[in-house]
Amino acid sequence: MAKIFQDKDYGDTHAAFQQWRRHNPEGYFLNLKSSRNAMLHRTLCPHTGDTEWGHGEEGYGSLTRSKKICSENSRELEEWAAKNVAESLKKCRDCSL
């Protein structure tokens, strides 16, 4: 079942997203920059750094400024994107998807 993280939804979503990543190292997430721009990543994609840094550390902001939809199943996220994203889904090249 997909889990959604976005700063405007509740408290420290950055920390919750990082915790989800630690507990689901074989999972996937969609990064939604807008309703037309989504990219599929593996949980441990190098674009999001390691799972230990907190919000505001090392000069970075929150990873959940843009909405993240997470799942252990990439197919579930591809289906979600087909229904909810206006453009075609992009897949991260660095994740080897």
Backbone as a printed PyTorch tensor [residue, N CA C, xyz], in Angstrom:
tensor([[[  0.8390,  -1.1800,   0.0000],
         [  0.0000,   0.0000,   0.0000],
         [  0.8880,   1.2490,   0.0000]],

        [[  0.5980,   2.1760,  -0.8680],
         [  1.4030,   3.3810,  -1.0210],
         [  1.2650,   4.2940,   0.1950]],

        [[  2.3540,   4.9650,   0.5170],
         [  2.3960,   5.9270,   1.6240],
         [  2.8180,   7.2590,   1.0220]],

        [[  2.1550,   8.3460,   1.4400],
         [  2.4360,   9.6780,   0.8950],
         [  3.0790,  10.5480,   1.9640]],

        [[  4.1230,  11.2660,   1.5600],
         [  4.8170,  12.2090,   2.4320],
         [  4.8950,  13.5620,   1.7290]],

        [[  4.4510,  14.6130,   2.4060],
         [  4.5840,  15.9730,   1.8900],
         [  4.5390,  16.9370,   3.0630]],

        [[  5.4360,  17.9080,   3.0690],
         [  5.5830,  18.8220,   4.2000],
         [  4.2790,  19.4460,   4.6610]],

        [[  3.4240,  19.8200,   3.7510],
         [  2.2200,  20.5450,   4.1450],
         [  1.1750,  19.6560,   4.8310]],

        [[  1.3680,  18.3380,   4.8130],
         [  0.3700,  17.4360,   5.3690],
         [  0.4210,  17.3100,   6.8870]],

        [[  1.6000,  17.2280,   7.4780],
         [  1.7380,  17.0860,   8.9280],
         [  3.1710,  17.3430,   9.3440]],

        [[  3.4020,  17.5160,  10.6220],
         [  4.6870,  17.7400,  11.2700],
         [  5.9480,  17.5190,  10.4660]],

        [[  6.8250,  16.6940,  10.9840],
         [  8.1350,  16.4780,  10.3650],
         [  8.0630,  15.3250,   9.3610]],

        [[  7.5640,  15.6090,   8.1900],
         [  7.4310,  14.5670,   7.1690],
         [  8.7860,  14.1380,   6.6130]],

        [[  9.7580,  15.0410,   6.6400],
         [ 11.1040,  14.6720,   6.2020],
         [ 11.6060,  13.4880,   7.0350]],

        [[ 11.4970,  13.5950,   8.3520],
         [ 11.9530,  12.5180,   9.2410],
         [ 11.1540,  11.2440,   9.0010]],

        [[  9.8550,  11.3600,   8.7900],
         [  9.0160,  10.1900,   8.5350],
         [  9.4090,   9.5210,   7.2180]],

        [[  9.6920,  10.3210,   6.1910],
         [ 10.1330,   9.7800,   4.9010],
         [ 11.4770,   9.0630,   5.0590]],

        [[ 12.4020,   9.6730,   5.7770],
         [ 13.7040,   9.0440,   6.0050],
         [ 13.5370,   7.7180,   6.7510]],

        [[ 12.6420,   7.6830,   7.7210],
         [ 12.3910,   6.4460,   8.4530],
         [ 11.8110,   5.3820,   7.5170]],

        [[ 10.8720,   5.7920,   6.6560],
         [ 10.3050,   4.8400,   5.6960],
         [ 11.4110,   4.2820,   4.8100]],

        [[ 12.3090,   5.1220,   4.3530],
         [ 13.4150,   4.6770,   3.5030],
         [ 14.3040,   3.6690,   4.2380]],

        [[ 14.6050,   3.9320,   5.5170],
         [ 15.4330,   3.0040,   6.2970],
         [ 14.7610,   1.6350,   6.4300]],

        [[ 13.4460,   1.6260,   6.6180],
         [ 12.7100,   0.3800,   6.8290],
         [ 12.3330,  -0.3280,   5.5160]],

        [[ 12.5120,   0.3270,   4.3880],
         [ 12.1370,  -0.2320,   3.0780],
         [ 13.2540,  -0.0420,   2.0490]],

        [[ 14.4500,  -0.5600,   2.3130],
         [ 15.5810,  -0.3120,   1.4070],
         [ 15.3980,  -0.8860,   0.0020]],

        [[ 14.4970,  -1.8160,  -0.1610],
         [ 14.2380,  -2.4060,  -1.4750],
         [ 13.0340,  -1.7660,  -2.1550]],

        [[ 12.4970,  -0.6880,  -1.5690],
         [ 11.2930,  -0.0470,  -2.0830],
         [ 11.5580,   0.9800,  -3.1720]],

        [[ 10.5020,   1.7540,  -3.4550],
         [ 10.5220,   2.7530,  -4.5250],
         [  9.7320,   3.9730,  -4.0750]],

        [[  9.9940,   5.1070,  -4.7370],
         [  9.1520,   6.2760,  -4.4980],
         [  9.0380,   7.1160,  -5.7590]],

        [[  7.9050,   7.7860,  -5.8480],
         [  7.7020,   8.7870,  -6.8880],
         [  8.0270,  10.1350,  -6.2900]],

        [[  8.7600,  10.9420,  -7.0050],
         [  9.0020,  12.3230,  -6.6210],
         [  8.1350,  13.1770,  -7.5390]],

        [[  7.1500,  13.8670,  -6.9550],
         [  6.2370,  14.6920,  -7.7510],
         [  6.6150,  16.1590,  -7.6070]],

        [[  7.2100,  16.7000,  -8.6420],
         [  7.5320,  18.1360,  -8.6610],
         [  6.2800,  18.9480,  -8.9630]],

        [[  5.3590,  18.3430,  -9.7340],
         [  4.0780,  18.9710, -10.0710],
         [  3.1390,  17.8550, -10.5420]],

        [[  1.9240,  18.2210, -10.8950],
         [  0.9790,  17.2140, -11.3750],
         [  1.3640,  16.6800, -12.7520]],

        [[  2.3430,  17.2850, -13.3840],
         [  2.7870,  16.8570, -14.7140],
         [  4.2010,  16.2840, -14.7090]],

        [[  4.8720,  16.3540, -13.5950],
         [  6.2830,  16.0010, -13.5330],
         [  6.5310,  15.0250, -12.3820]],

        [[  6.6700,  13.7400, -12.7060],
         [  6.9410,  12.7130, -11.7030],
         [  8.0890,  11.8300, -12.1700]],

        [[  8.9110,  11.4130, -11.1940],
         [ 10.0150,  10.5190, -11.4980],
         [ 10.0330,   9.3860, -10.4830]],

        [[ 10.2370,   8.1720, -10.9890],
         [ 10.3170,   6.9810, -10.1530],
         [ 11.7690,   6.7450,  -9.7540]],

        [[ 11.9740,   6.5220,  -8.4520],
         [ 13.3070,   6.2640,  -7.8980],
         [ 13.2700,   5.0090,  -7.0370]],

        [[ 14.4190,   4.3910,  -6.8670],
         [ 14.5770,   3.3690,  -5.8380],
         [ 14.7150,   4.0970,  -4.5030]],

        [[ 14.3640,   3.4180,  -3.4230],
         [ 14.4200,   4.0280,  -2.0950],
         [ 15.7790,   4.6430,  -1.7870]],

        [[ 16.8390,   3.9480,  -2.1310],
         [ 18.1830,   4.4230,  -1.7790],
         [ 18.8750,   5.1560,  -2.9250]],

        [[ 18.1010,   5.8260,  -3.7560],
         [ 18.6540,   6.6200,  -4.8510],
         [ 19.6700,   7.6280,  -4.3190]],

        [[ 20.8000,   7.7800,  -4.9940],
         [ 21.7950,   8.7480,  -4.5340],
         [ 21.3030,  10.2030,  -4.5750]],

        [[ 20.2570,  10.4910,  -5.3410],
         [ 19.7360,  11.8630,  -5.3980],
         [ 19.2080,  12.3450,  -4.0580]],

        [[ 18.7480,  11.4180,  -3.2210],
         [ 18.1620,  11.8140,  -1.9390],
         [ 19.1170,  11.6150,  -0.7760]],

        [[ 20.3650,  11.3220,  -1.0560],
         [ 21.3540,  11.1740,  -0.0040],
         [ 21.0930,   9.9530,   0.8620]],

        [[ 21.8200,   9.8720,   1.9760],
         [ 21.6140,   8.7180,   2.8430],
         [ 20.3470,   8.9060,   3.6810]],

        [[ 19.9900,   7.8940,   4.4080],
         [ 18.7350,   7.9240,   5.1670],
         [ 18.8950,   8.5200,   6.5560]],

        [[ 20.0770,   8.9910,   6.8940],
         [ 20.3310,   9.4720,   8.2550],
         [ 20.2960,  10.9900,   8.4190]],

        [[ 20.5270,  11.7410,   7.3530],
         [ 20.5880,  13.1960,   7.5590],
         [ 19.2010,  13.7710,   7.7960]],

        [[ 19.1810,  14.7230,   8.7060],
         [ 17.9120,  15.3390,   9.0840],
         [ 17.6520,  16.6220,   8.3130]],

        [[ 16.4460,  17.0920,   8.4080],
         [ 16.0130,  18.3380,   7.7700],
         [ 16.9260,  19.4650,   8.2300]],

        [[ 17.4600,  20.2120,   7.3050],
         [ 18.3080,  21.3630,   7.6300],
         [ 19.7740,  21.0370,   7.8070]],

        [[ 20.1440,  19.7720,   7.8490],
         [ 21.5520,  19.4060,   7.9900],
         [ 22.2690,  19.5360,   6.6580]],

        [[ 23.5490,  19.7790,   6.7280],
         [ 24.4240,  19.8080,   5.5540],
         [ 23.9330,  20.7580,   4.4630]],

        [[ 23.1680,  21.7790,   4.8390],
         [ 22.7140,  22.7680,   3.8760],
         [ 21.5490,  22.3350,   3.0230]],

        [[ 20.9790,  21.1610,   3.2980],
         [ 19.8400,  20.6790,   2.5320],
         [ 18.5410,  21.0570,   3.2200]],

        [[ 17.5000,  21.1840,   2.4510],
         [ 16.1770,  21.4030,   2.9970],
         [ 15.4710,  20.0740,   3.1760]],

        [[ 14.1820,  20.1450,   3.2580],
         [ 13.3710,  18.9550,   3.4490],
         [ 13.2310,  18.1740,   2.1420]],

        [[ 13.3830,  16.8590,   2.2160],
         [ 13.1610,  16.0080,   1.0490],
         [ 11.6980,  15.9650,   0.6570]],

        [[ 10.8200,  16.3390,   1.5700],
         [  9.3840,  16.2290,   1.3070],
         [  8.7310,  17.5710,   0.9950]],

        [[  9.5320,  18.5230,   0.5400],
         [  8.9280,  19.7630,  -0.0050],
         [  8.0610,  19.4010,  -1.1890]],

        [[  8.5750,  18.4890,  -2.0040],
         [  7.7500,  17.9500,  -3.0920],
         [  7.2080,  16.6010,  -2.6200]],

        [[  6.0100,  16.2970,  -3.0590],
         [  5.3090,  15.0910,  -2.6100],
         [  6.0700,  13.8370,  -3.0090]],

        [[  6.1410,  12.8980,  -2.0620],
         [  6.7280,  11.5850,  -2.3020],
         [  5.6380,  10.5400,  -2.0950]],

        [[  5.4650,   9.6590,  -3.0720],
         [  4.5540,   8.5300,  -2.9530],
         [  5.4410,   7.2940,  -2.9120]],

        [[  5.3540,   6.5280,  -1.8380],
         [  6.2770,   5.4220,  -1.5970],
         [  5.5590,   4.0820,  -1.5780]],

        [[  6.2580,   3.0570,  -2.0520],
         [  5.7090,   1.7090,  -2.0420],
         [  6.8530,   0.7090,  -2.1480]],

        [[  6.6100,  -0.4990,  -1.6730],
         [  7.5700,  -1.5760,  -1.8690],
         [  7.4500,  -2.1580,  -3.2740]],

        [[  6.4200,  -1.7480,  -4.0030],
         [  6.1130,  -2.3120,  -5.3100],
         [  6.1460,  -1.2150,  -6.3800]],

        [[  7.0770,  -1.2960,  -7.3130],
         [  7.1980,  -0.2680,  -8.3470],
         [  5.9690,  -0.2410,  -9.2550]],

        [[  5.3700,  -1.3950,  -9.4800],
         [  4.1740,  -1.4650, -10.3510],
         [  3.0270,  -0.6530,  -9.7570]],

        [[  2.8650,  -0.6950,  -8.4400],
         [  1.8320,   0.1010,  -7.7830],
         [  2.0370,   1.5900,  -8.0550]],

        [[  3.2780,   2.0330,  -8.0210],
         [  3.5710,   3.4450,  -8.2710],
         [  3.3800,   3.8040,  -9.7430]],

        [[  3.7330,   2.9130, -10.6270],
         [  3.5120,   3.1520, -12.0570],
         [  2.0150,   3.2860, -12.3480]],

        [[  1.2060,   2.4460, -11.7220],
         [ -0.2500,   2.5350, -11.8950],
         [ -0.7950,   3.8230, -11.3000]],

        [[ -0.2750,   4.2290, -10.1400],
         [ -0.6960,   5.4890,  -9.5160],
         [ -0.3790,   6.6520, -10.4530]],

        [[  0.8190,   6.6510, -10.9940],
         [  1.2290,   7.7280, -11.8970],
         [  0.3750,   7.7620, -13.1560]],

        [[  0.0230,   6.5940, -13.6970],
         [ -0.8090,   6.5400, -14.9080],
         [ -2.1650,   7.1970, -14.6660]],

        [[ -2.6740,   7.1140, -13.4600],
         [ -3.9810,   7.6930, -13.1280],
         [ -3.9030,   9.1490, -12.6920]],

        [[ -2.7390,   9.5840, -12.1650],
         [ -2.6680,  10.8810, -11.5000],
         [ -1.6850,  11.8930, -12.0770]],

        [[ -0.8510,  11.4870, -13.0210],
         [  0.1620,  12.3900, -13.5770],
         [ -0.1550,  12.6320, -15.0450]],

        [[ -0.2300,  13.8850, -15.4380],
         [ -0.6330,  14.2480, -16.7970],
         [  0.3900,  13.8200, -17.8550]],

        [[  1.6520,  13.8790, -17.5400],
         [  2.7050,  13.5040, -18.4850],
         [  3.1200,  12.0640, -18.2350]],

        [[  3.9560,  11.5300, -19.0940],
         [  4.4440,  10.1730, -18.8680],
         [  5.4210,  10.1450, -17.6940]],

        [[  5.4680,   9.0260, -17.0320],
         [  6.3460,   8.8370, -15.8830],
         [  7.7870,   8.6990, -16.3490]],

        [[  8.6860,   9.4290, -15.6990],
         [ 10.1150,   9.3060, -15.9740],
         [ 10.7050,   8.3530, -14.9470]],

        [[ 11.7490,   7.6330, -15.3360],
         [ 12.4410,   6.7340, -14.4180],
         [ 13.8700,   7.2250, -14.2420]],

        [[ 14.3090,   7.2650, -13.0150],
         [ 15.6460,   7.7670, -12.6920],
         [ 16.7170,   6.8740, -13.3240]],

        [[ 17.6010,   7.4590, -14.0710],
         [ 18.6830,   6.7100, -14.7110],
         [ 19.7230,   6.2710, -13.6870]],

        [[ 19.9150,   7.0680, -12.6370],
         [ 20.9080,   6.7220, -11.6230],
         [ 20.4800,   5.5270, -10.7840]],

        [[ 19.1890,   5.2410, -10.7580],
         [ 18.6620,   4.0940, -10.0110],
         [ 18.6990,   2.8150, -10.8340]],

        [[ 19.0580,   2.9150, -12.0950],
         [ 19.0790,   1.7670, -13.0130],
         [ 17.7180,   1.1010, -13.1310]],

        [[ 16.6970,   1.9050, -13.2590],
         [ 15.3390,   1.3710, -13.4170],
         [ 15.0480,   1.0470, -14.8690]]])
